[in-house]
Structure formats: structure tokens, C-alpha cells
Amino acid sequence: MEVSKIIDLFLYTIPAIITGLIAYYFFREHTKNEDGRRRFLLKKDLQVNALPLRLQAYERMALFLERLSPSKLLVRVTPISSNKEDYESLLIQNIEQEFEHNLSQQIYVSDKCWSIIVAAKNATIQLIRKANLSEKTDSANKLREVILTEMMERKPPSDAALSFIKEEVSDLW
């Protein structure tokens, strides 16, 4: 009699345990799927809100690079005196000021893009300093001439960075 009660007990409990395990598995999978769906929707909403900010950052950095181009920089920033060192300082100060104004945009662009922008800025400053050290340069106006002549022979450093920005923005679509 006792053995048959134990067998009956197993016959009732085994299906209940199996049903319980299956229900637990399905509920766990359902919860995992719902969590994944919620995360996807949240990420999608964040991307919808962040995309305009990222595009605006790329626009601002493109504008910075355009203003950084030596031919445009020299037209915009005219010498105050004929002293070439003062003009060099004025140009570099203008570049640094413009860069600092756009410093917060690095949050929205990729690290590689930001590095290329910084490299273009530094290369432009080096170009100005190198032109100032040239033997041909004896005044601020001559410094402008030397820089512009240099730009006729090769592309400005900002062009490569601008091309990279255009490529990166096209990848966003």
C-alpha cells in the first residue's frame, strides 16, 4: 500500500514539476524579450533625439574647418600692424579662439574625426609658424603672401578633415 501511494505521489508531482519548469522557462524568455524590446525602443528614441545634435556638431566642425582654411583665414583676419610676429600671433589666437568655441562638439563626433580635426588645426598653425620663419617674410603682408603662395602649391590641412567629416556624415544615413 505504501509503495503505491509513493508511486501515485510521483505520478502527480512529476507532471506538475515539468509543467512548472516549462512555465518558468516561457515566462523567463518572455520577460527577456520584453526587456530587449524596451531597450530597443529606448535606444531608437535616443537616436532620434541625438541625430539632430550630431548633425549640428558636424555642421559646426565643417564651418570651423572652412574658417580654418588659410585662404579664408587671411581674408577674414587682417594685420593690425606691419609686424609679422604680431600678425602670426593674431592668426594663431583667432584659430585657437575658434577651436575653443567649438570644443564641446567633440562629444557628438567620433574620436577619430575629432583627432583629424585637431591635427588639421595644428597643421595650419605649424604652416603659419613655418611661413613666419621663412627668409622671404619681413612684414605682415609678406607673411600673408607666403602663406597664400604655399596654399597654391598644396591643399590646406583642413580639406582632408572636411572630407573625413563628409564621409562620416554620409555613414549616418
C-alpha positions in Angstrom: 0.0 0.0 0.0 2.8 2.5 0.9 4.6 1.9 -2.3 1.6 2.5 -4.4 1.0 5.8 -2.5 4.6 6.9 -3.2 4.2 5.9 -6.9 0.9 7.8 -7.1 2.6 10.8 -5.5 5.4 10.7 -8.1 2.8 10.3 -10.9 1.1 13.5 -9.7 4.2 15.6 -8.9 6.4 14.8 -11.9 3.9 16.3 -14.4 3.4 19.3 -12.1 7.1 19.9 -11.8 7.6 19.6 -15.6 4.7 22.0 -16.2 6.2 24.4 -13.7 9.6 24.2 -15.3 8.1 24.8 -18.8 6.1 27.8 -17.5 9.1 29.2 -15.7 11.2 28.9 -18.9 8.5 30.6 -21.1 8.0 33.4 -18.6 11.7 34.0 -18.4 12.0 34.1 -22.2 9.0 36.4 -22.4 10.5 38.8 -19.8 13.9 38.7 -21.6 12.2 39.6 -24.9 10.1 42.4 -23.4 13.3 43.8 -21.8 15.1 43.7 -25.1 12.1 45.3 -26.9 12.0 48.1 -24.3 15.8 48.7 -24.6 15.5 48.8 -28.4 12.7 51.3 -28.3 14.6 53.5 -25.8 17.7 53.4 -27.9 15.7 54.2 -31.0 14.1 57.2 -29.2 17.5 58.4 -28.1 18.9 58.1 -31.6 16.0 60.1 -33.0 16.8 62.9 -30.5 20.6 62.6 -30.8 20.8 62.6 -34.6 20.0 66.3 -35.0 22.6 67.2 -32.3 25.2 65.1 -34.0 24.5 66.6 -37.4 24.6 70.1 -35.9 28.0 69.2 -34.4 29.3 68.0 -37.8 28.0 71.3 -39.3 29.8 73.4 -36.8 33.0 71.5 -37.2 32.7 71.8 -41.0 32.3 75.6 -40.5 35.3 75.6 -38.2 37.4 73.8 -40.8 36.2 76.2 -43.6 37.2 79.2 -41.4 40.5 77.5 -40.6 41.5 77.3 -44.3 44.4 79.7 -44.6 43.0 81.5 -47.7 39.7 82.3 -45.8 41.5 83.0 -42.5 43.8 85.5 -44.1 40.9 87.4 -45.8 39.0 87.5 -42.5 41.8 88.4 -40.2 43.8 91.4 -41.5 47.0 92.6 -40.0 46.8 95.4 -37.4 50.4 96.4 -37.9 53.2 95.5 -40.3 54.9 93.4 -37.6 54.9 89.8 -38.8 55.1 88.3 -35.3 52.1 90.3 -34.2 50.2 89.0 -37.2 51.3 85.5 -36.6 50.0 85.7 -33.0 46.8 87.2 -34.2 46.2 84.4 -36.7 47.0 81.7 -34.2 44.9 83.4 -31.5 42.0 83.5 -33.9 42.4 79.8 -34.7 42.6 78.9 -31.0 39.6 81.0 -30.1 37.5 79.5 -32.9 38.6 76.0 -31.7 37.8 76.6 -28.1 34.4 77.9 -29.1 33.7 74.5 -30.8 35.4 72.4 -28.1 32.1 70.9 -26.8 31.3 69.4 -30.2 33.8 66.6 -29.6 31.0 64.8 -27.6 29.0 64.3 -30.7 31.7 63.3 -33.3 33.8 60.2 -33.3 37.2 60.1 -31.6 38.9 59.5 -35.0 37.1 62.5 -36.5 38.0 64.7 -33.6 41.6 63.7 -33.8 41.7 64.6 -37.5 40.1 68.0 -36.8 42.7 68.7 -34.1 45.5 67.5 -36.4 44.2 69.9 -39.1 44.2 72.8 -36.7 47.7 72.0 -35.5 49.0 71.6 -39.1 47.5 75.0 -40.0 49.2 76.6 -37.0 52.5 75.0 -38.0 52.1 76.2 -41.5 51.7 79.8 -40.3 54.7 79.5 -38.0 56.8 78.0 -40.7 55.8 80.8 -43.1 56.8 83.4 -40.5 60.2 81.8 -40.1 60.8 82.0 -43.9 63.6 84.3 -45.1 61.1 85.9 -47.6 58.9 87.1 -44.7 59.7 90.5 -43.4 56.3 92.1 -42.8 52.7 91.0 -42.0 51.7 91.5 -45.7 54.6 89.4 -46.8 53.6 86.7 -44.3 50.1 86.7 -46.0 51.7 86.3 -49.4 54.0 83.5 -48.3 51.1 81.6 -46.8 48.9 82.1 -49.8 51.7 81.0 -52.2 52.1 77.9 -50.1 48.4 77.2 -50.4 48.6 77.4 -54.2 51.1 74.6 -54.2 49.2 72.2 -51.9 45.8 71.7 -50.3 45.2 73.2 -46.9 45.2 70.7 -44.0 41.5 71.5 -43.3 40.5 70.0 -46.7 41.4 66.4 -45.6 39.5 66.8 -42.3 36.5 68.3 -44.1 36.5 65.3 -46.5 36.5 62.9 -43.5 33.6 64.8 -41.9 31.6 64.5 -45.1 32.3 60.7 -45.3 31.4 60.2 -41.6 28.1 62.1 -42.0 27.2 60.1 -45.1 27.7 56.9 -43.0 25.0 58.2 -40.6 22.3 57.7 -43.2 
